[in-house]
Each structure stands twice: as structure tokens, then as C-alpha cells.
Amino acid sequence: MHPLSTALILLGSALWLPIAVKFSGVVRTGNRMAFIGNQAGVLIAMAGWLVSGRVWVAAVHAIWFAAAQGWFVVVGKNQIRSGV
């Protein structure tokens, strides 16, 4: 594996994994900084997987990126509107 890809994967994963574990709380509270950190970490890790040539793993990260975006925007707005 390329050293750059390893560094990107480690950095990105260290950023997004702890946030992803508690993502429902991030959505519930509307914590935008945590959300941005999650999304940035996913993009960094995805870039690392692309540099290493593992497109399928990068695609899984892209799916999480899109799902998290939708979850934060749609569910977060509904929770704020309903007062939950």
C-alpha cells in the first residue's frame, strides 16, 4: 500500500469513525461541527482508498457520505420541527 494512502486512511478514519458511532446523537442535537468533521473524515479516508486503488472500499465510504448527508438534513430538520 502506498504511504500516502495509508496516512490518508488513518487520518480520515480517526476523524470520522468516532463521530459515526454517535451519529444519531449528532443528528438529534444538530451538531454541525461534528457533522462537518464526519464528512471531512469520510472524504479523506475515501481519497486514501482511491490512491491505493481500492475503488469498492471508496464506494462504501461514498455511500456512507451520502447517507449521512441525507440523515442529517432530512431527519435533523424533522426533529427540530417536531421539537424532539
A tleap script that builds the chain and sets N, CA, C and O, in Angstrom:
source leaprc.protein.ff14SB
mol = sequence {
  NMET HIE PRO LEU SER THR ALA LEU ILE LEU
  LEU GLY SER ALA LEU TRP LEU PRO ILE ALA
  VAL LYS PHE SER GLY VAL VAL ARG THR GLY
  ASN ARG MET ALA PHE ILE GLY ASN GLN ALA
  GLY VAL LEU ILE ALA MET ALA GLY TRP LEU
  VAL SER GLY ARG VAL TRP VAL ALA ALA VAL
  HIE ALA ILE TRP PHE ALA ALA ALA GLN GLY
  TRP PHE VAL VAL VAL GLY LYS ASN GLN ILE
  ARG SER GLY CVAL
}
set mol.1.N position { 0.846 -1.179 0.000 }
set mol.1.CA position { 0.000 0.000 0.000 }
set mol.1.C position { 0.893 1.244 0.000 }
set mol.1.O position { 1.946 1.261 0.637 }
set mol.2.N position { 0.479 2.236 -0.689 }
set mol.2.CA position { 1.220 3.482 -0.812 }
set mol.2.C position { 1.215 4.219 0.540 }
set mol.2.O position { 0.187 4.254 1.215 }
set mol.3.N position { 2.362 4.810 0.942 }
set mol.3.CA position { 2.398 5.516 2.234 }
set mol.3.C position { 1.395 6.672 2.332 }
set mol.3.O position { 0.841 6.921 3.403 }
set mol.4.N position { 1.164 7.367 1.236 }
set mol.4.CA position { 0.193 8.457 1.247 }
set mol.4.C position { -1.217 7.916 1.505 }
set mol.4.O position { -1.976 8.496 2.282 }
set mol.5.N position { -1.557 6.816 0.857 }
set mol.5.CA position { -2.888 6.251 1.062 }
set mol.5.C position { -3.059 5.783 2.498 }
set mol.5.O position { -4.130 5.955 3.079 }
set mol.6.N position { -2.030 5.198 3.072 }
set mol.6.CA position { -2.099 4.753 4.465 }
set mol.6.C position { -2.317 5.937 5.398 }
set mol.6.O position { -3.139 5.871 6.312 }
set mol.7.N position { -1.586 7.010 5.168 }
set mol.7.CA position { -1.731 8.201 6.010 }
set mol.7.C position { -3.137 8.797 5.877 }
set mol.7.O position { -3.738 9.189 6.878 }
set mol.8.N position { -3.659 8.866 4.660 }
set mol.8.CA position { -4.994 9.411 4.449 }
set mol.8.C position { -6.069 8.546 5.098 }
set mol.8.O position { -7.004 9.060 5.712 }
set mol.9.N position { -5.929 7.232 4.959 }
set mol.9.CA position { -6.910 6.325 5.550 }
set mol.9.C position { -6.891 6.439 7.074 }
set mol.9.O position { -7.946 6.504 7.704 }
set mol.10.N position { -5.709 6.464 7.660 }
set mol.10.CA position { -5.604 6.559 9.120 }
set mol.10.C position { -6.143 7.889 9.635 }
set mol.10.O position { -6.879 7.924 10.621 }
set mol.11.N position { -5.781 8.968 8.977 }
set mol.11.CA position { -6.247 10.290 9.392 }
set mol.11.C position { -7.763 10.414 9.242 }
set mol.11.O position { -8.451 10.858 10.161 }
set mol.12.N position { -8.270 10.022 8.088 }
set mol.12.CA position { -9.702 10.119 7.846 }
set mol.12.C position { -10.510 9.237 8.783 }
set mol.12.O position { -11.539 9.661 9.308 }
set mol.13.N position { -10.045 8.012 8.992 }
set mol.13.CA position { -10.759 7.093 9.876 }
set mol.13.C position { -10.744 7.564 11.317 }
set mol.13.O position { -11.736 7.421 12.032 }
set mol.14.N position { -9.624 8.124 11.747 }
set mol.14.CA position { -9.543 8.647 13.117 }
set mol.14.C position { -10.495 9.823 13.314 }
set mol.14.O position { -10.923 10.101 14.435 }
set mol.15.N position { -10.818 10.500 12.242 }
set mol.15.CA position { -11.734 11.638 12.327 }
set mol.15.C position { -13.197 11.209 12.257 }
set mol.15.O position { -14.013 11.675 13.053 }
set mol.16.N position { -13.540 10.328 11.318 }
set mol.16.CA position { -14.958 10.055 11.108 }
set mol.16.C position { -15.513 8.897 11.922 }
set mol.16.O position { -16.699 8.913 12.255 }
set mol.17.N position { -14.708 7.891 12.258 }
set mol.17.CA position { -15.251 6.741 12.977 }
set mol.17.C position { -15.823 7.077 14.356 }
set mol.17.O position { -16.924 6.623 14.667 }
set mol.18.N position { -15.130 7.850 15.195 }
set mol.18.CA position { -15.733 8.174 16.496 }
set mol.18.C position { -17.030 8.969 16.376 }
set mol.18.O position { -17.931 8.831 17.204 }
set mol.19.N position { -17.116 9.784 15.359 }
set mol.19.CA position { -18.340 10.570 15.152 }
set mol.19.C position { -19.447 9.675 14.614 }
set mol.19.O position { -20.604 9.807 15.012 }
set mol.20.N position { -19.094 8.762 13.707 }
set mol.20.CA position { -20.091 7.877 13.114 }
set mol.20.C position { -20.743 6.978 14.157 }
set mol.20.O position { -21.922 6.641 14.045 }
set mol.21.N position { -19.976 6.593 15.168 }
set mol.21.CA position { -20.515 5.734 16.226 }
set mol.21.C position { -21.643 6.439 16.970 }
set mol.21.O position { -22.607 5.802 17.394 }
set mol.22.N position { -21.522 7.741 17.126 }
set mol.22.CA position { -22.528 8.520 17.857 }
set mol.22.C position { -23.317 9.432 16.921 }
set mol.22.O position { -23.757 10.510 17.321 }
set mol.23.N position { -23.493 8.997 15.680 }
set mol.23.CA position { -24.085 9.879 14.688 }
set mol.23.C position { -25.544 10.198 14.980 }
set mol.23.O position { -26.003 11.293 14.654 }
set mol.24.N position { -26.277 9.285 15.577 }
set mol.24.CA position { -27.681 9.599 15.888 }
set mol.24.C position { -27.761 10.761 16.877 }
set mol.24.O position { -28.675 11.582 16.794 }
set mol.25.N position { -26.808 10.838 17.817 }
set mol.25.CA position { -26.764 11.968 18.742 }
set mol.25.C position { -26.380 13.260 18.041 }
set mol.25.O position { -26.874 14.334 18.381 }
set mol.26.N position { -25.501 13.147 17.068 }
set mol.26.CA position { -25.105 14.324 16.279 }
set mol.26.C position { -26.320 14.873 15.535 }
set mol.26.O position { -26.537 16.084 15.490 }
set mol.27.N position { -27.101 13.978 14.958 }
set mol.27.CA position { -28.306 14.403 14.225 }
set mol.27.C position { -29.326 14.984 15.198 }
set mol.27.O position { -29.917 16.032 14.937 }
set mol.28.N position { -29.527 14.298 16.321 }
set mol.28.CA position { -30.539 14.731 17.294 }
set mol.28.C position { -30.249 16.133 17.823 }
set mol.28.O position { -31.165 16.936 18.000 }
set mol.29.N position { -28.961 16.428 18.078 }
set mol.29.CA position { -28.606 17.741 18.615 }
set mol.29.C position { -28.356 18.781 17.526 }
set mol.29.O position { -28.275 19.975 17.812 }
set mol.30.N position { -28.234 18.334 16.289 }
set mol.30.CA position { -27.960 19.264 15.193 }
set mol.30.C position { -26.545 19.827 15.248 }
set mol.30.O position { -26.313 20.970 14.853 }
set mol.31.N position { -25.601 19.029 15.734 }
set mol.31.CA position { -24.213 19.455 15.894 }
set mol.31.C position { -23.533 19.523 14.529 }
set mol.31.O position { -23.069 18.511 14.003 }
set mol.32.N position { -23.480 20.715 13.968 }
set mol.32.CA position { -22.922 20.883 12.618 }
set mol.32.C position { -21.414 20.675 12.557 }
set mol.32.O position { -20.897 20.180 11.555 }
set mol.33.N position { -20.709 21.046 13.614 }
set mol.33.CA position { -19.244 20.855 13.600 }
set mol.33.C position { -18.896 19.370 13.562 }
set mol.33.O position { -17.990 18.961 12.835 }
set mol.34.N position { -19.609 18.566 14.339 }
set mol.34.CA position { -19.374 17.124 14.318 }
set mol.34.C position { -19.755 16.550 12.960 }
set mol.34.O position { -19.066 15.674 12.436 }
set mol.35.N position { -20.839 17.037 12.396 }
set mol.35.CA position { -21.260 16.576 11.076 }
set mol.35.C position { -20.209 16.912 10.023 }
set mol.35.O position { -19.868 16.068 9.193 }
set mol.36.N position { -19.703 18.120 10.052 }
set mol.36.CA position { -18.669 18.524 9.094 }
set mol.36.C position { -17.407 17.697 9.301 }
set mol.36.O position { -16.759 17.304 8.331 }
set mol.37.N position { -17.052 17.430 10.555 }
set mol.37.CA position { -15.890 16.580 10.840 }
set mol.37.C position { -16.078 15.181 10.293 }
set mol.37.O position { -15.145 14.594 9.745 }
set mol.38.N position { -17.286 14.639 10.440 }
set mol.38.CA position { -17.585 13.320 9.900 }
set mol.38.C position { -17.419 13.307 8.386 }
set mol.38.O position { -16.764 12.426 7.829 }
set mol.39.N position { -18.011 14.283 7.738 }
set mol.39.CA position { -17.965 14.326 6.280 }
set mol.39.C position { -16.531 14.542 5.763 }
set mol.39.O position { -16.123 13.928 4.777 }
set mol.40.N position { -15.782 15.410 6.431 }
set mol.40.CA position { -14.391 15.641 6.023 }
set mol.40.C position { -13.563 14.371 6.203 }
set mol.40.O position { -12.760 14.018 5.339 }
set mol.41.N position { -13.764 13.687 7.328 }
set mol.41.CA position { -13.030 12.452 7.580 }
set mol.41.C position { -13.337 11.374 6.559 }
set mol.41.O position { -12.440 10.662 6.109 }
set mol.42.N position { -14.609 11.255 6.195 }
set mol.42.CA position { -15.000 10.265 5.183 }
set mol.42.C position { -14.333 10.591 3.845 }
set mol.42.O position { -13.834 9.696 3.164 }
set mol.43.N position { -14.327 11.861 3.475 }
set mol.43.CA position { -13.693 12.247 2.205 }
set mol.43.C position { -12.195 11.981 2.212 }
set mol.43.O position { -11.641 11.540 1.205 }
set mol.44.N position { -11.533 12.245 3.334 }
set mol.44.CA position { -10.095 11.991 3.440 }
set mol.44.C position { -9.808 10.498 3.329 }
set mol.44.O position { -8.913 10.082 2.592 }
set mol.45.N position { -10.578 9.691 4.069 }
set mol.45.CA position { -10.387 8.236 4.005 }
set mol.45.C position { -10.702 7.706 2.608 }
set mol.45.O position { -10.004 6.828 2.100 }
set mol.46.N position { -11.752 8.239 1.993 }
set mol.46.CA position { -12.105 7.819 0.639 }
set mol.46.C position { -10.981 8.134 -0.341 }
set mol.46.O position { -10.682 7.331 -1.225 }
set mol.47.N position { -10.362 9.293 -0.188 }
set mol.47.CA position { -9.226 9.640 -1.044 }
set mol.47.C position { -8.079 8.651 -0.842 }
set mol.47.O position { -7.412 8.263 -1.802 }
set mol.48.N position { -7.854 8.247 0.398 }
set mol.48.CA position { -6.813 7.255 0.668 }
set mol.48.C position { -7.088 5.930 -0.012 }
set mol.48.O position { -6.181 5.321 -0.578 }
set mol.49.N position { -8.332 5.479 0.039 }
set mol.49.CA position { -8.671 4.222 -0.626 }
set mol.49.C position { -8.556 4.343 -2.136 }
set mol.49.O position { -8.168 3.387 -2.808 }
set mol.50.N position { -8.890 5.513 -2.678 }
set mol.50.CA position { -8.748 5.699 -4.118 }
set mol.50.C position { -7.280 5.708 -4.535 }
set mol.50.O position { -6.928 5.160 -5.580 }
set mol.51.N position { -6.422 6.328 -3.722 }
set mol.51.CA position { -4.983 6.335 -4.029 }
set mol.51.C position { -4.434 4.910 -4.022 }
set mol.51.O position { -3.565 4.573 -4.827 }
set mol.52.N position { -4.940 4.077 -3.114 }
set mol.52.CA position { -4.453 2.694 -3.044 }
set mol.52.C position { -5.083 1.809 -4.114 }
set mol.52.O position { -4.682 0.657 -4.274 }
set mol.53.N position { -6.059 2.331 -4.846 }
set mol.53.CA position { -6.665 1.576 -5.937 }
set mol.53.C position { -7.830 0.700 -5.518 }
set mol.53.O position { -8.267 -0.145 -6.299 }
set mol.54.N position { -8.340 0.872 -4.326 }
set mol.54.CA position { -9.467 0.063 -3.850 }
set mol.54.C position { -10.768 0.856 -4.005 }
set mol.54.O position { -11.274 1.474 -3.069 }
set mol.55.N position { -11.271 0.805 -5.218 }
set mol.55.CA position { -12.431 1.606 -5.593 }
set mol.55.C position { -13.681 1.159 -4.838 }
set mol.55.O position { -14.501 1.998 -4.465 }
set mol.56.N position { -13.843 -0.137 -4.607 }
set mol.56.CA position { -15.041 -0.625 -3.924 }
set mol.56.C position { -15.120 -0.125 -2.489 }
set mol.56.O position { -16.199 0.218 -2.007 }
set mol.57.N position { -13.991 -0.083 -1.812 }
set mol.57.CA position { -13.991 0.424 -0.438 }
set mol.57.C position { -14.309 1.923 -0.448 }
set mol.57.O position { -15.042 2.418 0.409 }
set mol.58.N position { -13.753 2.628 -1.417 }
set mol.58.CA position { -14.056 4.053 -1.559 }
set mol.58.C position { -15.541 4.253 -1.851 }
set mol.58.O position { -16.139 5.223 -1.385 }
set mol.59.N position { -16.136 3.348 -2.615 }
set mol.59.CA position { -17.562 3.445 -2.922 }
set mol.59.C position { -18.405 3.266 -1.656 }
set mol.59.O position { -19.432 3.928 -1.503 }
set mol.60.N position { -17.988 2.387 -0.755 }
set mol.60.CA position { -18.702 2.212 0.508 }
set mol.60.C position { -18.638 3.505 1.318 }
set mol.60.O position { -19.626 3.904 1.934 }
set mol.61.N position { -17.484 4.152 1.316 }
set mol.61.CA position { -17.348 5.437 2.006 }
set mol.61.C position { -18.245 6.501 1.360 }
set mol.61.O position { -18.833 7.330 2.054 }
set mol.62.N position { -18.340 6.466 0.035 }
set mol.62.CA position { -19.203 7.422 -0.662 }
set mol.62.C position { -20.670 7.194 -0.297 }
set mol.62.O position { -21.433 8.151 -0.164 }
set mol.63.N position { -21.062 5.930 -0.135 }
set mol.63.CA position { -22.431 5.624 0.270 }
set mol.63.C position { -22.699 6.161 1.672 }
set mol.63.O position { -23.749 6.753 1.919 }
set mol.64.N position { -21.743 5.955 2.602 }
set mol.64.CA position { -21.916 6.499 3.949 }
set mol.64.C position { -21.982 8.034 3.907 }
set mol.64.O position { -22.790 8.638 4.613 }
set mol.65.N position { -21.146 8.654 3.091 }
set mol.65.CA position { -21.144 10.108 2.961 }
set mol.65.C position { -22.537 10.603 2.557 }
set mol.65.O position { -23.076 11.530 3.163 }
set mol.66.N position { -23.112 9.976 1.529 }
set mol.66.CA position { -24.432 10.393 1.045 }
set mol.66.C position { -25.521 10.077 2.070 }
set mol.66.O position { -26.424 10.887 2.280 }
set mol.67.N position { -25.444 8.920 2.702 }
set mol.67.CA position { -26.449 8.542 3.698 }
set mol.67.C position { -26.403 9.479 4.900 }
set mol.67.O position { -27.445 9.893 5.410 }
set mol.68.N position { -25.199 9.811 5.350 }
set mol.68.CA position { -25.056 10.722 6.489 }
set mol.68.C position { -25.584 12.111 6.140 }
set mol.68.O position { -26.213 12.774 6.965 }
set mol.69.N position { -25.322 12.537 4.923 }
set mol.69.CA position { -25.823 13.845 4.470 }
set mol.69.C position { -27.348 13.865 4.515 }
set mol.69.O position { -27.952 14.788 5.061 }
set mol.70.N position { -27.953 12.849 3.941 }
set mol.70.CA position { -29.408 12.775 3.946 }
set mol.70.C position { -29.974 12.656 5.344 }
set mol.70.O position { -30.969 13.302 5.673 }
set mol.71.N position { -29.348 11.838 6.164 }
set mol.71.CA position { -29.809 11.637 7.540 }
set mol.71.C position { -29.772 12.951 8.310 }
set mol.71.O position { -30.733 13.313 8.989 }
set mol.72.N position { -28.663 13.654 8.198 }
set mol.72.CA position { -28.511 14.908 8.938 }
set mol.72.C position { -29.505 15.962 8.459 }
set mol.72.O position { -30.113 16.663 9.268 }
set mol.73.N position { -29.666 16.070 7.157 }
set mol.73.CA position { -30.528 17.122 6.609 }
set mol.73.C position { -32.005 16.791 6.813 }
set mol.73.O position { -32.755 17.615 7.336 }
set mol.74.N position { -32.422 15.614 6.410 }
set mol.74.CA position { -33.847 15.274 6.450 }
set mol.74.C position { -34.315 14.980 7.869 }
set mol.74.O position { -35.259 15.609 8.348 }
set mol.75.N position { -33.681 14.052 8.538 }
set mol.75.CA position { -34.116 13.658 9.880 }
set mol.75.C position { -33.876 14.795 10.867 }
set mol.75.O position { -34.717 15.061 11.726 }
set mol.76.N position { -32.740 15.460 10.747 }
set mol.76.CA position { -32.438 16.567 11.651 }
set mol.76.C position { -33.456 17.679 11.561 }
set mol.76.O position { -33.878 18.212 12.587 }
set mol.77.N position { -33.860 18.041 10.361 }
set mol.77.CA position { -34.875 19.094 10.195 }
set mol.77.C position { -36.220 18.648 10.749 }
set mol.77.O position { -36.925 19.441 11.374 }
set mol.78.N position { -36.585 17.392 10.529 }
set mol.78.CA position { -37.852 16.887 11.047 }
set mol.78.C position { -37.863 16.880 12.567 }
set mol.78.O position { -38.888 17.188 13.176 }
set mol.79.N position { -36.743 16.536 13.190 }
set mol.79.CA position { -36.681 16.519 14.652 }
set mol.79.C position { -36.750 17.925 15.223 }
set mol.79.O position { -37.384 18.149 16.255 }
set mol.80.N position { -36.105 18.866 14.562 }
set mol.80.CA position { -36.142 20.248 15.022 }
set mol.80.C position { -37.564 20.795 14.885 }
set mol.80.O position { -38.068 21.475 15.778 }
set mol.81.N position { -38.200 20.490 13.754 }
set mol.81.CA position { -39.566 20.963 13.508 }
set mol.81.C position { -40.556 20.377 14.509 }
set mol.81.O position { -41.458 21.075 14.974 }
set mol.82.N position { -40.392 19.100 14.841 }
set mol.82.CA position { -41.342 18.454 15.754 }
set mol.82.C position { -41.010 18.698 17.222 }
set mol.82.O position { -41.804 18.364 18.102 }
set mol.83.N position { -39.846 19.277 17.491 }
set mol.83.CA position { -39.461 19.587 18.865 }
set mol.83.C position { -38.941 18.398 19.642 }
set mol.83.O position { -38.924 18.424 20.873 }
set mol.84.N position { -38.516 17.355 18.947 }
set mol.84.CA position { -37.998 16.150 19.615 }
set mol.84.C position { -36.574 16.363 20.037 }
set mol.84.O position { -35.960 15.466 20.615 }
savepdb mol mol.pdb
quit
